[in-house]
Amino acid sequence: MASNRHLGRIIALQTLYELDFRREAGDTGFELDEVSSRNIGRYEKQLEDTEFILALVNGVAAHEKELDATLQPIAPEWPIDQIARMDRVVLRMGLYELTYNTDIPPKVVINEAVELAKAFGGENSSKFINGVLGTVLRQRDPAAAAETSKTSEEDVQSEVSESGAAVSAKEKTE
């Protein structure tokens, strides 16, 4: 089931990326349900839990403004629309899961988001995603953040540098 959910997150990422791209391009004919069905259909033989994918896609789409409002103060130097599209979509997905899928451990959510960023994002995407989602978790639940963190407290309390990569306070002063 775990690998099935990983594939499900990849499909959700593809769908939400297309939503973001086509909306920015002014495509008024975009149908989220159609695109979700098409993307799920490509992998139907490998999937057991399509409800997870649909819930993730529809949840992120429905709560996008709320998710962006939560993310913006964590990376104030980077307005949401200036964050690389892939990173933006991964952040929204991760934050949605941290907020609404409470049956999934925060460590799993953040690790999955980091893996998506490594596979589909830029060179520093995984560090950026880890820093932002780790900060969200630390602000909401310091005990869970301490359990989840594989890095030092200084790295979890990251800031966004001008390049968009997560940089610890120590690195910033060096």
ZICORUR-V216843 format. One record per residue. N is the residue number from 1. RES is the residue in one letter. SS is DSSP state (alpha for helix, beta for strand, coil for the rest). Layout:
((N,RES,SS) (N,RES,SS))
//
This chain:
((1,M,coil) (2,A,alpha) (3,S,alpha) (4,N,alpha) (5,R,alpha) (6,H,alpha) (7,L,alpha) (8,G,alpha) (9,R,alpha) (10,I,alpha) (11,I,alpha) (12,A,alpha) (13,L,alpha) (14,Q,alpha) (15,T,alpha) (16,L,alpha) (17,Y,alpha) (18,E,alpha) (19,L,alpha) (20,D,alpha) (21,F,alpha) (22,R,alpha) (23,R,alpha) (24,E,alpha) (25,A,coil) (26,G,coil) (27,D,coil) (28,T,coil) (29,G,coil) (30,F,coil) (31,E,coil) (32,L,alpha) (33,D,alpha) (34,E,alpha) (35,V,alpha) (36,S,alpha) (37,S,alpha) (38,R,alpha) (39,N,alpha) (40,I,alpha) (41,G,alpha) (42,R,coil) (43,Y,coil) (44,E,coil) (45,K,coil) (46,Q,coil) (47,L,coil) (48,E,coil) (49,D,coil) (50,T,alpha) (51,E,alpha) (52,F,alpha) (53,I,alpha) (54,L,alpha) (55,A,alpha) (56,L,alpha) (57,V,alpha) (58,N,alpha) (59,G,alpha) (60,V,alpha) (61,A,alpha) (62,A,alpha) (63,H,coil) (64,E,alpha) (65,K,alpha) (66,E,alpha) (67,L,alpha) (68,D,alpha) (69,A,alpha) (70,T,alpha) (71,L,alpha) (72,Q,alpha) (73,P,alpha) (74,I,alpha) (75,A,alpha) (76,P,coil) (77,E,coil) (78,W,coil) (79,P,coil) (80,I,alpha) (81,D,alpha) (82,Q,alpha) (83,I,coil) (84,A,coil) (85,R,alpha) (86,M,alpha) (87,D,alpha) (88,R,alpha) (89,V,alpha) (90,V,alpha) (91,L,alpha) (92,R,alpha) (93,M,alpha) (94,G,alpha) (95,L,alpha) (96,Y,alpha) (97,E,alpha) (98,L,alpha) (99,T,alpha) (100,Y,alpha) (101,N,coil) (102,T,coil) (103,D,coil) (104,I,coil) (105,P,coil) (106,P,alpha) (107,K,alpha) (108,V,alpha) (109,V,alpha) (110,I,alpha) (111,N,alpha) (112,E,alpha) (113,A,alpha) (114,V,alpha) (115,E,alpha) (116,L,alpha) (117,A,alpha) (118,K,alpha) (119,A,alpha) (120,F,alpha) (121,G,coil) (122,G,coil) (123,E,coil) (124,N,coil) (125,S,alpha) (126,S,alpha) (127,K,alpha) (128,F,alpha) (129,I,alpha) (130,N,alpha) (131,G,alpha) (132,V,alpha) (133,L,alpha) (134,G,alpha) (135,T,alpha) (136,V,alpha) (137,L,alpha) (138,R,alpha) (139,Q,alpha) (140,R,alpha) (141,D,coil) (142,P,alpha) (143,A,alpha) (144,A,alpha) (145,A,alpha) (146,A,alpha) (147,E,alpha) (148,T,alpha) (149,S,coil) (150,K,coil) (151,T,coil) (152,S,coil) (153,E,alpha) (154,E,alpha) (155,D,alpha) (156,V,alpha) (157,Q,coil) (158,S,coil) (159,E,beta) (160,V,beta) (161,S,coil) (162,E,coil) (163,S,coil) (164,G,coil) (165,A,coil) (166,A,beta) (167,V,beta) (168,S,coil) (169,A,alpha) (170,K,alpha) (171,E,alpha) (172,K,alpha) (173,T,alpha) (174,E,coil))
//
